[in-house]
């Protein structure tokens, strides 16, 4: 890739839990050109299976938002030793898929702090409605990460953190970061990729047209339940 280096009702379904968090936070800032979303991934060695899954699923983000407005997506990832990369803004699935499939995962430590600092820099230049992150662990000081997540929340950049696996320390960190940024945290299972696909589509709609647009989604029971919850809270 040629890019420059750089309290609620309890529900058991993780998709429902994630979407339930969205409706309790402010909608992203509206733009006249559509939504801008940063799609960020941990590309260290342990992430290769999830990276391949994300390549297959992320194109559906664009499909879901075609009638709502233009969606622009910037791909960011870290891997290896001190490597953080960020792509140009993509306005279609094909270019983003091409960029993602050119990446190979390499062993290394997490660089979530650098990723958030970069996202905030991009957001200051022109507002970004959401940052989606897919990862499985945290190997950095949580206090520093929470400080950056809090700044994201103050500046209107919610973090939507997708966690693979059941690392308890990572779950605690991602939950705190999501809360401070006014975003959401959700675990997912590679054996159930439809859950990740559904969540990515929902966040794309959120970034493109705001929280209320989620009410127009149809399909799963989780999305139907979210629609009813939104109607209840806005009535």
Secondary structure, 3 states (H helix, E strand, C coil): CCCCECCCCCCCCHHHHHHHHHCCCCCCCCCCCCEEEEEEEECCHHHHHHHHHHHHHCHHHHHHCCCCCCEEEEEEEEECCCEEEEEEEECCHHHHHHHHHCCCCCCCCCCHHHHHHHHHHHHHHCCCCEEEEEECCCCCCHHHHHHHHHHHHHCCCCEEEEEECCCHHHHHHHHHHHHHHCCEEEEECHHHHHHHHHHHHHHHHHHHHCHHHHHHCCCCHHHHHHHHHHHHHHC
